[in-house]
Amino acid sequence: MNEPKLFLRARWQDLILITYDVDPNLLLEHIPPGLEPDTIDGRAFVSLVAFDFLETKIKGIKVPFHVNFPEINLRIYVKNNEKRGVVFVREFVPRTIIPLIANTLYNENYKAITMSSEVQKNGAIFLNHKIKILGKFYEINAEAENKPYMPPADSTEHFFKEHEWGFGTSKDGNPLIYRVEHPLWNVYPLVKFQHNFDFEDIYGKKWGILNEKSPYNVTFAQGSVVKVFEGKLME
């Protein structure tokens, strides 16, 4: 059997994962056939994730103006037998080529919008992401100690930051799978964070429930070089 070819290589850096616990039934319409929610004590999860895409190459090529840029995504956690992974509800980037390729080839949910990111590092780390949706501005801010460490494999932080597989659905409704390869990520001790995202306005009415909830977990991961391999139909 032929091994999947490398689709994308980049550095995913300074990832803030803001995770909420939800009723698994909220996620079912987003989960491809053959998968189920990956749960803890019967609770399913959705994460708002913001990070920087750096040194990006698509099929080994640096596309002009698409090398360094931020991404913000809303993702859910799923599993298939022994494979744990994520499904993306929506992915925002400030560039047009990434959505064109990913949405066309893999039926992903990318959208190009106005957005920016800034990270300052000295004794502490300060992170800021801004987006503009429907004429409104939203921000994510975080502060952490610049003392990265590796959380244990049975920790909540590990559960949310480490996933080897991504899943999706083809245009004809068949489940897709692709591999994401990177070393285990260190995390930074979080000092504080805040965001003013209106989940209903940004992602749709059903997600308004997150506006009333406090996060289940917030993890600030260091990130690394990442390889994303071409997707294939799930067996």
BELJOHU-V513677 format. One record per pair of residues at least 12 apart in sequence whose ideal C-beta (glycine too) atoms are under 10 Angstrom apart, sorted by sequence separation. I is the first residue (numbers start at 1). GAP is how many residues later the second one is. D is the distance in whole Angstrom. If there is no record, write none. Layout:
i gap d
I GAP D
I GAP D
This chain:
i gap d
24 12 8
25 12 9
55 12 7
56 12 7
75 12 7
76 12 8
91 12 9
98 12 6
99 12 6
100 12 9
116 12 8
117 12 5
118 12 8
128 12 7
129 12 8
165 12 6
166 12 5
198 12 9
199 12 6
24 13 4
31 13 10
53 13 9
54 13 8
55 13 7
56 13 8
73 13 9
75 13 5
76 13 6
99 13 5
116 13 7
117 13 8
127 13 7
128 13 5
129 13 9
165 13 7
166 13 8
197 13 8
198 13 6
199 13 10
23 14 10
24 14 10
53 14 8
54 14 5
74 14 7
75 14 7
88 14 9
96 14 10
98 14 8
99 14 10
115 14 7
116 14 5
117 14 10
127 14 7
128 14 8
165 14 6
166 14 6
197 14 8
199 14 9
22 15 9
24 15 6
53 15 7
54 15 8
73 15 5
74 15 4
75 15 9
95 15 9
96 15 10
97 15 9
115 15 6
116 15 8
126 15 8
127 15 4
164 15 6
165 15 7
28 16 9
30 16 9
52 16 7
53 16 5
54 16 10
73 16 8
74 16 5
75 16 8
96 16 5
114 16 9
115 16 4
116 16 9
126 16 8
127 16 8
164 16 6
27 17 5
52 17 8
53 17 7
73 17 7
74 17 8
91 17 7
92 17 10
93 17 6
95 17 6
114 17 7
115 17 7
125 17 8
126 17 5
127 17 8
163 17 7
164 17 7
21 18 9
24 18 8
26 18 7
27 18 9
52 18 6
53 18 5
72 18 9
73 18 4
74 18 9
90 18 10
91 18 6
92 18 8
93 18 8
94 18 6
113 18 6
114 18 4
115 18 9
125 18 7
126 18 8
164 18 9
21 19 8
23 19 9
24 19 8
25 19 9
27 19 7
51 19 7
52 19 8
72 19 8
73 19 7
90 19 5
91 19 5
92 19 6
93 19 6
94 19 7
113 19 7
114 19 9
124 19 6
125 19 5
163 19 10
21 20 9
23 20 8
24 20 4
26 20 8
50 20 7
51 20 6
71 20 6
72 20 5
73 20 9
88 20 6
89 20 6
90 20 8
91 20 7
92 20 8
93 20 8
94 20 7
95 20 10
113 20 6
124 20 7
125 20 8
162 20 9
195 20 9
21 21 10
22 21 7
23 21 7
24 21 9
50 21 7
51 21 8
71 21 7
72 21 8
88 21 6
90 21 7
92 21 5
94 21 5
113 21 10
124 21 6
125 21 5
161 21 10
162 21 10
21 22 4
22 22 5
49 22 8
50 22 5
51 22 9
70 22 8
71 22 5
87 22 9
88 22 8
92 22 10
93 22 7
94 22 7
111 22 9
115 22 10
123 22 8
124 22 6
125 22 10
162 22 6
193 22 8
20 23 10
21 23 7
22 23 7
49 23 7
50 23 8
70 23 7
71 23 9
92 23 6
94 23 9
114 23 9
115 23 9
116 23 10
117 23 9
118 23 10
119 23 10
120 23 10
121 23 10
123 23 6
124 23 10
125 23 9
161 23 8
162 23 7
195 23 10
20 24 10
21 24 6
22 24 6
48 24 7
49 24 5
69 24 6
70 24 7
71 24 10
122 24 7
123 24 10
161 24 5
20 25 7
21 25 8
48 25 8
49 25 8
69 25 5
70 25 10
121 25 6
161 25 10
193 25 6
19 26 5
20 26 6
47 26 8
48 26 6
49 26 6
69 26 5
158 26 8
161 26 7
192 26 10
19 27 7
20 27 8
47 27 7
48 27 8
66 27 9
68 27 10
71 27 8
158 27 9
190 27 10
193 27 8
18 28 10
19 28 4
20 28 8
46 28 6
47 28 5
66 28 10
67 28 9
157 28 9
190 28 6
18 29 6
19 29 8
46 29 7
47 29 8
65 29 10
66 29 5
69 29 8
158 29 9
190 29 8
191 29 9
17 30 5
18 30 4
19 30 9
45 30 9
46 30 5
47 30 8
65 30 6
66 30 8
157 30 5
190 30 5
16 31 10
17 31 8
18 31 8
45 31 7
46 31 8
65 31 9
66 31 5
153 31 9
188 31 9
189 31 8
15 32 10
16 32 8
17 32 5
18 32 8
44 32 7
45 32 5
63 32 8
65 32 8
66 32 6
155 32 9
187 32 6
188 32 4
16 33 7
17 33 9
44 33 7
64 33 9
151 33 9
157 33 10
187 33 6
188 33 8
15 34 6
16 34 5
17 34 9
44 34 9
63 34 5
150 34 6
151 34 9
185 34 9
186 34 10
187 34 5
188 34 7
15 35 7
16 35 7
63 35 8
66 35 10
73 35 10
74 35 9
150 35 8
151 35 8
186 35 7
187 35 7
14 36 9
15 36 4
73 36 9
150 36 5
151 36 6
185 36 4
186 36 4
12 37 10
14 37 6
15 37 8
40 37 9
49 37 9
73 37 9
92 37 10
94 37 9
148 37 9
149 37 6
150 37 8
184 37 10
185 37 6
186 37 9
13 38 6
14 38 6
38 38 9
39 38 8
63 38 9
94 38 10
148 38 4
149 38 7
185 38 6
186 38 9
12 39 5
13 39 5
37 39 7
38 39 4
39 39 10
47 39 8
49 39 9
56 39 9
58 39 8
71 39 9
92 39 6
147 39 10
148 39 7
149 39 8
185 39 6
11 40 10
12 40 7
13 40 8
14 40 10
37 40 7
38 40 6
39 40 9
53 40 7
58 40 8
147 40 10
148 40 6
149 40 8
184 40 9
11 41 8
12 41 7
13 41 6
35 41 10
37 41 6
38 41 4
45 41 10
46 41 10
53 41 10
72 41 9
92 41 8
147 41 7
148 41 9
182 41 8
183 41 5
185 41 10
10 42 9
11 42 8
12 42 8
13 42 9
36 42 7
37 42 8
38 42 10
47 42 10
49 42 9
50 42 9
53 42 9
56 42 8
59 42 9
146 42 7
147 42 6
182 42 5
183 42 8
10 43 5
11 43 4
35 43 4
36 43 6
46 43 7
58 43 7
69 43 10
72 43 7
144 43 9
145 43 6
146 43 9
182 43 7
183 43 9
10 44 6
11 44 5
12 44 10
30 44 10
34 44 10
35 44 7
36 44 8
58 44 10
71 44 9
144 44 4
145 44 4
181 44 9
182 44 4
8 45 9
10 45 6
11 45 8
30 45 10
31 45 7
35 45 5
38 45 10
53 45 8
70 45 6
72 45 9
143 45 9
144 45 6
145 45 8
181 45 7
182 45 7
9 46 8
10 46 4
30 46 6
32 46 8
34 46 6
35 46 10
38 46 6
69 46 8
70 46 7
71 46 9
142 46 9
144 46 5
145 46 6
180 46 6
181 46 4
182 46 9
9 47 8
10 47 7
31 47 6
34 47 9
38 47 8
69 47 9
70 47 4
143 47 8
144 47 6
180 47 7
181 47 8
8 48 7
9 48 5
10 48 9
30 48 9
32 48 9
35 48 9
38 48 9
69 48 8
70 48 9
142 48 7
143 48 4
144 48 9
179 48 8
180 48 5
181 48 7
8 49 7
9 49 8
27 49 5
68 49 10
70 49 10
142 49 8
143 49 5
144 49 9
179 49 8
180 49 8
7 50 10
8 50 6
9 50 9
26 50 9
27 50 9
35 50 8
37 50 10
142 50 7
143 50 7
178 50 6
179 50 5
6 51 9
7 51 7
8 51 8
9 51 8
27 51 8
141 51 8
142 51 4
143 51 10
178 51 6
179 51 9
6 52 10
7 52 7
8 52 10
24 52 10
35 52 8
141 52 6
142 52 8
177 52 10
178 52 7
179 52 9
6 53 8
7 53 10
140 53 7
141 53 5
142 53 9
178 53 4
179 53 10
5 54 8
6 54 7
22 54 9
140 54 8
141 54 7
177 54 6
178 54 7
13 55 10
32 55 7
139 55 8
140 55 4
141 55 9
176 55 5
177 55 6
14 56 10
15 56 10
16 56 9
18 56 10
19 56 10
31 56 6
139 56 6
140 56 9
160 56 9
176 56 7
177 56 8
178 56 10
10 57 9
11 57 9
30 57 6
72 57 6
138 57 7
139 57 6
140 57 7
160 57 6
176 57 6
177 57 4
10 58 9
17 58 9
19 58 9
30 58 9
71 58 9
72 58 10
108 58 9
138 58 6
139 58 8
159 58 8
160 58 10
161 58 6
175 58 7
176 58 6
177 58 8
10 59 10
12 59 8
30 59 6
70 59 6
72 59 6
109 59 9
137 59 9
138 59 5
160 59 6
161 59 10
162 59 9
174 59 6
175 59 4
27 60 8
70 60 9
106 60 9
108 60 6
136 60 9
138 60 7
156 60 8
157 60 7
159 60 9
161 60 5
174 60 8
175 60 9
10 61 10
70 61 9
107 61 6
108 61 10
127 61 10
156 61 5
157 61 9
158 61 9
160 61 9
161 61 10
170 61 9
27 62 9
106 62 6
107 62 6
136 62 8
155 62 10
157 62 5
161 62 9
166 62 8
106 63 9
107 63 6
125 63 6
138 63 9
156 63 8
157 63 9
166 63 10
168 63 7
170 63 7
53 64 10
106 64 8
107 64 5
124 64 9
125 64 10
133 64 9
134 64 10
138 64 7
155 64 9
157 64 8
167 64 9
170 64 10
50 65 9
52 65 6
106 65 10
107 65 9
124 65 10
125 65 10
126 65 10
133 65 9
136 65 7
166 65 8
169 65 10
51 66 8
52 66 10
72 66 9
102 66 9
107 66 10
125 66 9
127 66 8
129 66 8
131 66 9
136 66 9
168 66 9
50 67 7
52 67 7
104 67 9
107 67 10
121 67 10
124 67 7
134 67 7
167 67 7
51 68 10
72 68 8
103 68 10
108 68 9
129 68 10
133 68 7
134 68 8
151 68 8
107 69 7
133 69 5
165 69 10
106 70 6
133 70 10
151 70 10
105 71 10
131 71 8
106 72 7
148 72 9
150 72 10
148 73 9
149 73 10
86 74 9
144 74 10
148 74 5
52 75 9
84 75 9
145 75 9
51 76 9
142 76 8
144 76 5
50 77 8
52 77 9
86 77 5
143 77 9
50 78 9
51 78 9
84 78 8
85 78 5
88 78 8
142 78 6
144 78 10
30 79 9
50 79 4
84 79 6
85 79 7
86 79 8
87 79 8
88 79 9
50 80 10
83 80 9
84 80 7
85 80 3
86 80 6
87 80 5
88 80 7
48 81 10
50 81 9
83 81 7
84 81 7
85 81 6
86 81 7
87 81 7
77 82 8
83 82 5
85 82 5
86 82 10
87 82 8
77 83 7
85 83 10
79 84 10
83 84 8
75 85 10
78 85 9
80 85 8
77 86 8
79 86 9
78 87 9
80 87 7
75 88 9
78 88 10
79 88 9
87 88 10
50 89 10
78 89 6
113 89 10
8 90 9
50 90 5
49 91 10
75 91 9
76 91 10
48 92 8
50 92 9
85 92 8
8 93 9
85 93 9
127 93 8
7 94 9
8 94 9
83 94 8
85 94 9
86 94 9
7 95 9
80 95 8
85 95 8
125 95 8
83 96 10
80 97 8
125 97 10
7 98 8
7 99 9
14 103 8
13 104 10
14 105 5
13 106 8
14 107 9
92 110 9
14 111 7
16 111 6
49 111 9
15 112 9
49 112 10
90 112 8
14 113 6
16 113 8
47 113 6
90 113 6
45 114 9
47 114 10
89 114 7
90 114 9
14 115 10
45 115 7
89 115 9
40 116 8
90 117 9
89 118 8
40 119 7
40 120 10
38 121 8
18 122 7
38 122 10
74 123 9
108 123 9
16 124 6
18 124 9
106 124 9
107 124 9
16 125 9
38 125 9
72 125 9
74 125 8
105 125 8
106 125 5
16 126 5
102 126 10
105 126 8
14 128 9
16 128 9
74 128 8
74 129 6
102 129 10
14 130 9
35 130 10
72 130 9
35 132 6
34 133 9
74 133 8
35 134 10
32 135 5
31 136 8
32 136 7
33 136 8
74 136 9
19 137 9
32 137 5
19 138 10
31 138 9
32 138 9
30 139 9
17 140 9
19 140 9
33 140 8
34 140 10
35 140 7
19 141 5
32 141 9
33 141 8
34 141 5
18 142 10
19 142 10
32 142 8
33 142 5
35 142 9
17 143 5
32 143 4
34 143 9
17 144 6
31 144 9
32 144 7
32 145 9
50 145 9
15 146 7
48 147 7
50 147 10
48 149 7
48 151 8
83 151 9
46 153 9
48 154 9
80 154 7
48 155 9
80 155 10
46 157 10
48 159 10
46 161 8
48 162 8
46 163 10
46 164 7
48 167 9
12 168 9
47 168 9
47 169 9
54 169 9
8 170 10
12 170 7
15 170 8
17 170 9
46 170 10
47 170 9
48 170 10
49 170 9
51 170 8
55 170 8
56 170 10
58 170 10
7 171 7
11 171 9
45 171 7
47 171 10
52 171 8
54 171 9
59 171 9
7 172 10
8 172 9
9 172 10
15 172 9
16 172 10
45 172 8
47 172 9
49 172 9
51 172 6
4 173 9
6 173 10
12 173 9
43 173 8
53 173 9
4 174 7
14 174 9
16 174 9
4 175 7
6 175 9
18 175 7
3 176 9
18 176 10
30 176 10
40 176 9
16 177 7
18 177 7
29 177 9
40 177 10
16 179 9
18 179 9
20 179 9
27 179 10
26 180 7
26 181 8
26 183 7
26 184 10
22 185 9
23 186 9
20 187 10
22 187 7
22 188 8
20 189 9
20 190 5
22 191 8
18 192 9
21 192 8
20 193 5
21 193 10
20 194 8
21 194 9
22 194 9
20 195 6
21 195 4
19 196 6
20 196 6
21 196 9
18 197 5
19 197 5
20 197 9
17 198 9
18 198 9
19 198 5
18 199 8
19 199 7
35 199 8
17 200 8
18 200 5
19 200 7
34 200 6
17 201 7
18 201 8
33 201 8
34 201 9
16 202 7
17 202 5
18 202 10
32 202 7
16 203 8
17 203 8
15 204 8
16 204 5
17 204 7
15 205 7
16 205 8
14 206 8
15 206 4
14 207 8
15 207 8
13 208 9
14 208 7
15 208 5
12 209 9
13 209 7
14 209 6
15 209 10
12 210 10
13 210 4
12 211 5
13 211 8
11 212 7
12 212 7
13 212 9
10 213 10
11 213 7
12 213 8
13 213 10
11 214 5
12 214 5
10 215 7
11 215 7
9 216 7
10 216 6
12 216 10
9 217 7
10 217 9
8 218 8
9 218 5
10 218 8
8 219 7
9 219 8
7 220 8
8 220 4
6 221 6
7 221 5
8 221 9
6 222 8
7 222 6
8 222 9
6 223 6
7 223 5
4 224 10
5 224 7
6 224 8
7 224 8
4 225 4
5 225 5
3 226 8
4 226 5
3 227 10
4 227 8
4 228 6
2 230 10
